[in-house]
């Protein structure tokens, strides 16, 4: 399993975190998603690391923006 950390812009509450968590968890190979609303960090554990476009699309689908 390969953990990666991304930064998401615009999250302000647990509802935001749940939206991002749900979309990112739906990507192929993702097994765990931890969201820290205060810092905007999203730690993703995956057997197959999603590429940047997949991550960006998932975060956008949740209504937020990928910072990296």
PDB file of N, CA, C and O in Angstrom:
ATOM      1  N   UNK A   1       0.836  -1.179   0.000  1.00  0.00           N
ATOM      2  CA  UNK A   1       0.000   0.000   0.000  1.00  0.00           C
ATOM      3  C   UNK A   1       0.881   1.243   0.000  1.00  0.00           C
ATOM      4  O   UNK A   1       1.858   1.327   0.745  1.00  0.00           O
ATOM      5  N   UNK A   2       0.534   2.177  -0.820  1.00  0.00           N
ATOM      6  CA  UNK A   2       1.303   3.402  -0.933  1.00  0.00           C
ATOM      7  C   UNK A   2       0.490   4.585  -0.436  1.00  0.00           C
ATOM      8  O   UNK A   2      -0.528   4.926  -1.039  1.00  0.00           O
ATOM      9  N   UNK A   3       0.924   5.229   0.668  1.00  0.00           N
ATOM     10  CA  UNK A   3       0.197   6.419   1.130  1.00  0.00           C
ATOM     11  C   UNK A   3       0.678   7.675   0.402  1.00  0.00           C
ATOM     12  O   UNK A   3       1.876   7.842   0.171  1.00  0.00           O
ATOM     13  N   UNK A   4      -0.255   8.550   0.045  1.00  0.00           N
ATOM     14  CA  UNK A   4       0.089   9.844  -0.534  1.00  0.00           C
ATOM     15  C   UNK A   4      -0.739  10.903   0.191  1.00  0.00           C
ATOM     16  O   UNK A   4      -1.782  10.601   0.771  1.00  0.00           O
ATOM     17  N   UNK A   5      -0.267  12.130   0.152  1.00  0.00           N
ATOM     18  CA  UNK A   5      -0.990  13.234   0.771  1.00  0.00           C
ATOM     19  C   UNK A   5      -1.240  14.298  -0.290  1.00  0.00           C
ATOM     20  O   UNK A   5      -0.334  14.695  -1.024  1.00  0.00           O
ATOM     21  N   UNK A   6      -2.490  14.750  -0.353  1.00  0.00           N
ATOM     22  CA  UNK A   6      -2.846  15.850  -1.238  1.00  0.00           C
ATOM     23  C   UNK A   6      -3.437  16.959  -0.380  1.00  0.00           C
ATOM     24  O   UNK A   6      -3.845  16.720   0.757  1.00  0.00           O
ATOM     25  N   UNK A   7      -3.484  18.159  -0.918  1.00  0.00           N
ATOM     26  CA  UNK A   7      -4.101  19.291  -0.229  1.00  0.00           C
ATOM     27  C   UNK A   7      -5.323  19.734  -1.015  1.00  0.00           C
ATOM     28  O   UNK A   7      -5.288  19.883  -2.237  1.00  0.00           O
ATOM     29  N   UNK A   8      -6.410  19.941  -0.269  1.00  0.00           N
ATOM     30  CA  UNK A   8      -7.677  20.321  -0.877  1.00  0.00           C
ATOM     31  C   UNK A   8      -8.071  21.702  -0.361  1.00  0.00           C
ATOM     32  O   UNK A   8      -7.997  21.972   0.838  1.00  0.00           O
ATOM     33  N   UNK A   9      -8.484  22.561  -1.265  1.00  0.00           N
ATOM     34  CA  UNK A   9      -8.882  23.925  -0.930  1.00  0.00           C
ATOM     35  C   UNK A   9     -10.404  24.002  -0.805  1.00  0.00           C
ATOM     36  O   UNK A   9     -11.136  23.479  -1.646  1.00  0.00           O
ATOM     37  N   UNK A  10     -10.866  24.666   0.261  1.00  0.00           N
ATOM     38  CA  UNK A  10     -12.288  24.969   0.389  1.00  0.00           C
ATOM     39  C   UNK A  10     -13.052  24.170   1.418  1.00  0.00           C
ATOM     40  O   UNK A  10     -14.220  24.468   1.671  1.00  0.00           O
ATOM     41  N   UNK A  11     -12.439  23.161   2.025  1.00  0.00           N
ATOM     42  CA  UNK A  11     -13.151  22.373   3.036  1.00  0.00           C
ATOM     43  C   UNK A  11     -13.232  23.169   4.343  1.00  0.00           C
ATOM     44  O   UNK A  11     -12.243  23.753   4.786  1.00  0.00           O
ATOM     45  N   UNK A  12     -14.422  23.183   4.951  1.00  0.00           N
ATOM     46  CA  UNK A  12     -14.592  23.931   6.197  1.00  0.00           C
ATOM     47  C   UNK A  12     -15.278  23.143   7.304  1.00  0.00           C
ATOM     48  O   UNK A  12     -15.360  23.616   8.437  1.00  0.00           O
ATOM     49  N   UNK A  13     -15.776  21.938   6.991  1.00  0.00           N
ATOM     50  CA  UNK A  13     -16.537  21.193   8.003  1.00  0.00           C
ATOM     51  C   UNK A  13     -16.484  19.691   7.719  1.00  0.00           C
ATOM     52  O   UNK A  13     -15.908  19.253   6.724  1.00  0.00           O
ATOM     53  N   UNK A  14     -17.088  18.925   8.604  1.00  0.00           N
ATOM     54  CA  UNK A  14     -17.095  17.471   8.446  1.00  0.00           C
ATOM     55  C   UNK A  14     -17.901  17.043   7.212  1.00  0.00           C
ATOM     56  O   UNK A  14     -17.585  16.030   6.587  1.00  0.00           O
ATOM     57  N   UNK A  15     -18.920  17.798   6.868  1.00  0.00           N
ATOM     58  CA  UNK A  15     -19.682  17.497   5.647  1.00  0.00           C
ATOM     59  C   UNK A  15     -18.759  17.588   4.429  1.00  0.00           C
ATOM     60  O   UNK A  15     -18.818  16.745   3.533  1.00  0.00           O
ATOM     61  N   UNK A  16     -17.910  18.612   4.405  1.00  0.00           N
ATOM     62  CA  UNK A  16     -16.935  18.771   3.327  1.00  0.00           C
ATOM     63  C   UNK A  16     -16.003  17.563   3.280  1.00  0.00           C
ATOM     64  O   UNK A  16     -15.746  16.999   2.216  1.00  0.00           O
ATOM     65  N   UNK A  17     -15.504  17.181   4.452  1.00  0.00           N
ATOM     66  CA  UNK A  17     -14.591  16.042   4.544  1.00  0.00           C
ATOM     67  C   UNK A  17     -15.255  14.773   4.036  1.00  0.00           C
ATOM     68  O   UNK A  17     -14.633  13.993   3.315  1.00  0.00           O
ATOM     69  N   UNK A  18     -16.503  14.560   4.401  1.00  0.00           N
ATOM     70  CA  UNK A  18     -17.218  13.358   3.954  1.00  0.00           C
ATOM     71  C   UNK A  18     -17.394  13.345   2.441  1.00  0.00           C
ATOM     72  O   UNK A  18     -17.275  12.291   1.815  1.00  0.00           O
ATOM     73  N   UNK A  19     -17.676  14.496   1.848  1.00  0.00           N
ATOM     74  CA  UNK A  19     -17.843  14.567   0.393  1.00  0.00           C
ATOM     75  C   UNK A  19     -16.545  14.190  -0.312  1.00  0.00           C
ATOM     76  O   UNK A  19     -16.554  13.406  -1.262  1.00  0.00           O
ATOM     77  N   UNK A  20     -15.430  14.749   0.154  1.00  0.00           N
ATOM     78  CA  UNK A  20     -14.125  14.446  -0.447  1.00  0.00           C
ATOM     79  C   UNK A  20     -13.774  12.981  -0.207  1.00  0.00           C
ATOM     80  O   UNK A  20     -13.327  12.287  -1.120  1.00  0.00           O
ATOM     81  N   UNK A  21     -13.978  12.514   1.021  1.00  0.00           N
ATOM     82  CA  UNK A  21     -13.676  11.123   1.382  1.00  0.00           C
ATOM     83  C   UNK A  21     -14.435  10.155   0.469  1.00  0.00           C
ATOM     84  O   UNK A  21     -13.856   9.193  -0.035  1.00  0.00           O
ATOM     85  N   UNK A  22     -15.709  10.406   0.262  1.00  0.00           N
ATOM     86  CA  UNK A  22     -16.541   9.521  -0.562  1.00  0.00           C
ATOM     87  C   UNK A  22     -16.044   9.469  -2.009  1.00  0.00           C
ATOM     88  O   UNK A  22     -15.925   8.388  -2.586  1.00  0.00           O
ATOM     89  N   UNK A  23     -15.758  10.616  -2.586  1.00  0.00           N
ATOM     90  CA  UNK A  23     -15.323  10.657  -3.988  1.00  0.00           C
ATOM     91  C   UNK A  23     -13.951  10.012  -4.172  1.00  0.00           C
ATOM     92  O   UNK A  23     -13.748   9.244  -5.112  1.00  0.00           O
ATOM     93  N   UNK A  24     -13.016  10.319  -3.286  1.00  0.00           N
ATOM     94  CA  UNK A  24     -11.661   9.770  -3.421  1.00  0.00           C
ATOM     95  C   UNK A  24     -11.672   8.271  -3.155  1.00  0.00           C
ATOM     96  O   UNK A  24     -10.968   7.517  -3.827  1.00  0.00           O
ATOM     97  N   UNK A  25     -12.464   7.832  -2.180  1.00  0.00           N
ATOM     98  CA  UNK A  25     -12.534   6.404  -1.864  1.00  0.00           C
ATOM     99  C   UNK A  25     -13.084   5.602  -3.054  1.00  0.00           C
ATOM    100  O   UNK A  25     -12.831   4.401  -3.156  1.00  0.00           O
ATOM    101  N   UNK A  26     -13.813   6.240  -3.929  1.00  0.00           N
ATOM    102  CA  UNK A  26     -14.371   5.563  -5.099  1.00  0.00           C
ATOM    103  C   UNK A  26     -13.375   5.315  -6.218  1.00  0.00           C
ATOM    104  O   UNK A  26     -13.694   4.628  -7.189  1.00  0.00           O
ATOM    105  N   UNK A  27     -12.169   5.866  -6.096  1.00  0.00           N
ATOM    106  CA  UNK A  27     -11.160   5.652  -7.135  1.00  0.00           C
ATOM    107  C   UNK A  27     -10.591   4.238  -7.039  1.00  0.00           C
ATOM    108  O   UNK A  27     -10.479   3.691  -5.942  1.00  0.00           O
ATOM    109  N   UNK A  28     -10.233   3.641  -8.174  1.00  0.00           N
ATOM    110  CA  UNK A  28      -9.687   2.282  -8.177  1.00  0.00           C
ATOM    111  C   UNK A  28      -8.434   2.164  -7.321  1.00  0.00           C
ATOM    112  O   UNK A  28      -7.527   2.990  -7.418  1.00  0.00           O
ATOM    113  N   UNK A  29      -8.389   1.130  -6.479  1.00  0.00           N
ATOM    114  CA  UNK A  29      -7.217   0.850  -5.675  1.00  0.00           C
ATOM    115  C   UNK A  29      -7.162   1.564  -4.337  1.00  0.00           C
ATOM    116  O   UNK A  29      -6.347   1.198  -3.490  1.00  0.00           O
ATOM    117  N   UNK A  30      -8.012   2.583  -4.112  1.00  0.00           N
ATOM    118  CA  UNK A  30      -7.991   3.339  -2.859  1.00  0.00           C
ATOM    119  C   UNK A  30      -8.638   2.496  -1.764  1.00  0.00           C
ATOM    120  O   UNK A  30      -9.750   1.994  -1.928  1.00  0.00           O
ATOM    121  N   UNK A  31      -7.929   2.346  -0.647  1.00  0.00           N
ATOM    122  CA  UNK A  31      -8.436   1.534   0.462  1.00  0.00           C
ATOM    123  C   UNK A  31      -8.772   2.350   1.697  1.00  0.00           C
ATOM    124  O   UNK A  31      -9.587   1.926   2.517  1.00  0.00           O
ATOM    125  N   UNK A  32      -8.147   3.534   1.843  1.00  0.00           N
ATOM    126  CA  UNK A  32      -8.401   4.350   3.041  1.00  0.00           C
ATOM    127  C   UNK A  32      -8.179   5.813   2.709  1.00  0.00           C
ATOM    128  O   UNK A  32      -7.253   6.162   1.976  1.00  0.00           O
ATOM    129  N   UNK A  33      -9.049   6.680   3.263  1.00  0.00           N
ATOM    130  CA  UNK A  33      -8.922   8.117   3.066  1.00  0.00           C
ATOM    131  C   UNK A  33      -9.122   8.806   4.410  1.00  0.00           C
ATOM    132  O   UNK A  33     -10.173   8.664   5.035  1.00  0.00           O
ATOM    133  N   UNK A  34      -8.114   9.552   4.853  1.00  0.00           N
ATOM    134  CA  UNK A  34      -8.196  10.335   6.086  1.00  0.00           C
ATOM    135  C   UNK A  34      -8.147  11.811   5.711  1.00  0.00           C
ATOM    136  O   UNK A  34      -7.263  12.246   4.974  1.00  0.00           O
ATOM    137  N   UNK A  35      -9.114  12.583   6.230  1.00  0.00           N
ATOM    138  CA  UNK A  35      -9.213  13.996   5.886  1.00  0.00           C
ATOM    139  C   UNK A  35      -9.028  14.845   7.135  1.00  0.00           C
ATOM    140  O   UNK A  35      -9.670  14.602   8.157  1.00  0.00           O
ATOM    141  N   UNK A  36      -8.147  15.845   7.053  1.00  0.00           N
ATOM    142  CA  UNK A  36      -7.960  16.828   8.115  1.00  0.00           C
ATOM    143  C   UNK A  36      -8.476  18.155   7.582  1.00  0.00           C
ATOM    144  O   UNK A  36      -7.806  18.819   6.791  1.00  0.00           O
ATOM    145  N   UNK A  37      -9.672  18.537   8.018  1.00  0.00           N
ATOM    146  CA  UNK A  37     -10.312  19.750   7.510  1.00  0.00           C
ATOM    147  C   UNK A  37      -9.475  20.986   7.822  1.00  0.00           C
ATOM    148  O   UNK A  37      -9.326  21.863   6.971  1.00  0.00           O
ATOM    149  N   UNK A  38      -8.932  21.064   9.022  1.00  0.00           N
ATOM    150  CA  UNK A  38      -8.188  22.252   9.448  1.00  0.00           C
ATOM    151  C   UNK A  38      -6.997  22.554   8.542  1.00  0.00           C
ATOM    152  O   UNK A  38      -6.750  23.712   8.206  1.00  0.00           O
ATOM    153  N   UNK A  39      -6.269  21.531   8.152  1.00  0.00           N
ATOM    154  CA  UNK A  39      -5.080  21.740   7.312  1.00  0.00           C
ATOM    155  C   UNK A  39      -5.377  21.586   5.826  1.00  0.00           C
ATOM    156  O   UNK A  39      -4.606  22.042   4.982  1.00  0.00           O
ATOM    157  N   UNK A  40      -6.498  20.942   5.511  1.00  0.00           N
ATOM    158  CA  UNK A  40      -6.831  20.667   4.112  1.00  0.00           C
ATOM    159  C   UNK A  40      -6.130  19.444   3.562  1.00  0.00           C
ATOM    160  O   UNK A  40      -6.231  19.150   2.371  1.00  0.00           O
ATOM    161  N   UNK A  41      -5.413  18.721   4.430  1.00  0.00           N
ATOM    162  CA  UNK A  41      -4.691  17.537   3.975  1.00  0.00           C
ATOM    163  C   UNK A  41      -5.600  16.314   3.891  1.00  0.00           C
ATOM    164  O   UNK A  41      -6.437  16.066   4.759  1.00  0.00           O
ATOM    165  N   UNK A  42      -5.402  15.573   2.823  1.00  0.00           N
ATOM    166  CA  UNK A  42      -6.116  14.317   2.610  1.00  0.00           C
ATOM    167  C   UNK A  42      -5.060  13.243   2.407  1.00  0.00           C
ATOM    168  O   UNK A  42      -4.303  13.285   1.437  1.00  0.00           O
ATOM    169  N   UNK A  43      -5.009  12.279   3.325  1.00  0.00           N
ATOM    170  CA  UNK A  43      -4.054  11.179   3.235  1.00  0.00           C
ATOM    171  C   UNK A  43      -4.779   9.984   2.624  1.00  0.00           C
ATOM    172  O   UNK A  43      -5.810   9.535   3.126  1.00  0.00           O
ATOM    173  N   UNK A  44      -4.220   9.486   1.541  1.00  0.00           N
ATOM    174  CA  UNK A  44      -4.834   8.407   0.781  1.00  0.00           C
ATOM    175  C   UNK A  44      -3.921   7.191   0.815  1.00  0.00           C
ATOM    176  O   UNK A  44      -2.734   7.280   0.501  1.00  0.00           O
ATOM    177  N   UNK A  45      -4.489   6.058   1.199  1.00  0.00           N
ATOM    178  CA  UNK A  45      -3.763   4.799   1.143  1.00  0.00           C
ATOM    179  C   UNK A  45      -4.354   3.999  -0.007  1.00  0.00           C
ATOM    180  O   UNK A  45      -5.567   3.804  -0.089  1.00  0.00           O
ATOM    181  N   UNK A  46      -3.478   3.539  -0.893  1.00  0.00           N
ATOM    182  CA  UNK A  46      -3.969   2.863  -2.091  1.00  0.00           C
ATOM    183  C   UNK A  46      -3.014   1.779  -2.545  1.00  0.00           C
ATOM    184  O   UNK A  46      -1.795   1.920  -2.448  1.00  0.00           O
ATOM    185  N   UNK A  47      -3.586   0.696  -3.041  1.00  0.00           N
ATOM    186  CA  UNK A  47      -2.793  -0.362  -3.649  1.00  0.00           C
ATOM    187  C   UNK A  47      -2.252   0.125  -4.990  1.00  0.00           C
ATOM    188  O   UNK A  47      -1.153  -0.241  -5.408  1.00  0.00           O
ATOM    189  N   UNK A  48      -3.047   0.954  -5.647  1.00  0.00           N
ATOM    190  CA  UNK A  48      -2.680   1.545  -6.935  1.00  0.00           C
ATOM    191  C   UNK A  48      -2.876   3.050  -6.781  1.00  0.00           C
ATOM    192  O   UNK A  48      -4.006   3.506  -6.606  1.00  0.00           O
ATOM    193  N   UNK A  49      -1.812   3.816  -6.842  1.00  0.00           N
ATOM    194  CA  UNK A  49      -1.899   5.264  -6.634  1.00  0.00           C
ATOM    195  C   UNK A  49      -2.635   5.921  -7.801  1.00  0.00           C
ATOM    196  O   UNK A  49      -2.234   5.768  -8.955  1.00  0.00           O
ATOM    197  N   UNK A  50      -3.722   6.660  -7.500  1.00  0.00           N
ATOM    198  CA  UNK A  50      -4.435   7.366  -8.571  1.00  0.00           C
ATOM    199  C   UNK A  50      -3.536   8.450  -9.170  1.00  0.00           C
ATOM    200  O   UNK A  50      -2.710   9.032  -8.466  1.00  0.00           O
ATOM    201  N   UNK A  51      -3.695   8.718 -10.457  1.00  0.00           N
ATOM    202  CA  UNK A  51      -2.893   9.783 -11.055  1.00  0.00           C
ATOM    203  C   UNK A  51      -3.513  11.142 -10.718  1.00  0.00           C
ATOM    204  O   UNK A  51      -4.617  11.213 -10.180  1.00  0.00           O
ATOM    205  N   UNK A  52      -2.798  12.207 -11.036  1.00  0.00           N
ATOM    206  CA  UNK A  52      -3.240  13.558 -10.676  1.00  0.00           C
ATOM    207  C   UNK A  52      -4.603  13.909 -11.268  1.00  0.00           C
ATOM    208  O   UNK A  52      -5.419  14.557 -10.612  1.00  0.00           O
ATOM    209  N   UNK A  53      -4.846  13.489 -12.488  1.00  0.00           N
ATOM    210  CA  UNK A  53      -6.129  13.816 -13.132  1.00  0.00           C
ATOM    211  C   UNK A  53      -7.295  13.108 -12.437  1.00  0.00           C
ATOM    212  O   UNK A  53      -8.366  13.693 -12.272  1.00  0.00           O
ATOM    213  N   UNK A  54      -7.094  11.861 -12.033  1.00  0.00           N
ATOM    214  CA  UNK A  54      -8.134  11.133 -11.302  1.00  0.00           C
ATOM    215  C   UNK A  54      -8.426  11.810  -9.964  1.00  0.00           C
ATOM    216  O   UNK A  54      -9.583  11.978  -9.579  1.00  0.00           O
ATOM    217  N   UNK A  55      -7.364  12.194  -9.265  1.00  0.00           N
ATOM    218  CA  UNK A  55      -7.535  12.878  -7.986  1.00  0.00           C
ATOM    219  C   UNK A  55      -8.244  14.213  -8.165  1.00  0.00           C
ATOM    220  O   UNK A  55      -9.164  14.542  -7.417  1.00  0.00           O
ATOM    221  N   UNK A  56      -7.813  14.973  -9.153  1.00  0.00           N
ATOM    222  CA  UNK A  56      -8.427  16.273  -9.416  1.00  0.00           C
ATOM    223  C   UNK A  56      -9.911  16.112  -9.740  1.00  0.00           C
ATOM    224  O   UNK A  56     -10.738  16.878  -9.244  1.00  0.00           O
ATOM    225  N   UNK A  57     -10.253  15.138 -10.558  1.00  0.00           N
ATOM    226  CA  UNK A  57     -11.651  14.909 -10.931  1.00  0.00           C
ATOM    227  C   UNK A  57     -12.489  14.509  -9.713  1.00  0.00           C
ATOM    228  O   UNK A  57     -13.624  14.963  -9.566  1.00  0.00           O
ATOM    229  N   UNK A  58     -11.939  13.667  -8.847  1.00  0.00           N
ATOM    230  CA  UNK A  58     -12.671  13.234  -7.651  1.00  0.00           C
ATOM    231  C   UNK A  58     -12.903  14.404  -6.704  1.00  0.00           C
ATOM    232  O   UNK A  58     -14.004  14.571  -6.181  1.00  0.00           O
ATOM    233  N   UNK A  59     -11.875  15.210  -6.482  1.00  0.00           N
ATOM    234  CA  UNK A  59     -12.006  16.372  -5.590  1.00  0.00           C
ATOM    235  C   UNK A  59     -12.985  17.381  -6.188  1.00  0.00           C
ATOM    236  O   UNK A  59     -13.807  17.944  -5.466  1.00  0.00           O
ATOM    237  N   UNK A  60     -12.906  17.614  -7.492  1.00  0.00           N
ATOM    238  CA  UNK A  60     -13.841  18.528  -8.155  1.00  0.00           C
ATOM    239  C   UNK A  60     -15.281  18.015  -8.062  1.00  0.00           C
ATOM    240  O   UNK A  60     -16.210  18.798  -7.865  1.00  0.00           O
ATOM    241  N   UNK A  61     -15.460  16.704  -8.205  1.00  0.00           N
ATOM    242  CA  UNK A  61     -16.802  16.119  -8.106  1.00  0.00           C
ATOM    243  C   UNK A  61     -17.394  16.329  -6.713  1.00  0.00           C
ATOM    244  O   UNK A  61     -18.612  16.413  -6.556  1.00  0.00           O
ATOM    245  N   UNK A  62     -16.529  16.413  -5.711  1.00  0.00           N
ATOM    246  CA  UNK A  62     -16.983  16.660  -4.336  1.00  0.00           C
ATOM    247  C   UNK A  62     -17.282  18.141  -4.119  1.00  0.00           C
ATOM    248  O   UNK A  62     -17.881  18.515  -3.110  1.00  0.00           O
ATOM    249  N   UNK A  63     -16.863  18.987  -5.069  1.00  0.00           N
ATOM    250  CA  UNK A  63     -17.132  20.413  -4.972  1.00  0.00           C
ATOM    251  C   UNK A  63     -15.970  21.249  -4.455  1.00  0.00           C
ATOM    252  O   UNK A  63     -16.163  22.381  -4.012  1.00  0.00           O
ATOM    253  N   UNK A  64     -14.763  20.691  -4.512  1.00  0.00           N
ATOM    254  CA  UNK A  64     -13.590  21.372  -3.968  1.00  0.00           C
ATOM    255  C   UNK A  64     -12.475  21.379  -4.993  1.00  0.00           C
ATOM    256  O   UNK A  64     -12.635  20.868  -6.101  1.00  0.00           O
ATOM    257  N   UNK A  65     -11.342  21.961  -4.618  1.00  0.00           N
ATOM    258  CA  UNK A  65     -10.244  22.126  -5.560  1.00  0.00           C
ATOM    259  C   UNK A  65      -8.970  21.487  -5.018  1.00  0.00           C
ATOM    260  O   UNK A  65      -8.640  21.633  -3.842  1.00  0.00           O
ATOM    261  N   UNK A  66      -8.274  20.792  -5.874  1.00  0.00           N
ATOM    262  CA  UNK A  66      -7.000  20.187  -5.530  1.00  0.00           C
ATOM    263  C   UNK A  66      -5.941  21.284  -5.557  1.00  0.00           C
ATOM    264  O   UNK A  66      -5.824  22.014  -6.541  1.00  0.00           O
ATOM    265  N   UNK A  67      -5.167  21.402  -4.473  1.00  0.00           N
ATOM    266  CA  UNK A  67      -4.183  22.482  -4.372  1.00  0.00           C
ATOM    267  C   UNK A  67      -2.893  22.198  -5.102  1.00  0.00           C
ATOM    268  O   UNK A  67      -2.198  23.136  -5.493  1.00  0.00           O
ATOM    269  N   UNK A  68      -2.544  20.934  -5.302  1.00  0.00           N
ATOM    270  CA  UNK A  68      -1.251  20.655  -5.926  1.00  0.00           C
ATOM    271  C   UNK A  68      -1.348  20.464  -7.391  1.00  0.00           C
ATOM    272  O   UNK A  68      -0.338  20.221  -8.051  1.00  0.00           O
TER     273      UNK A  68
END
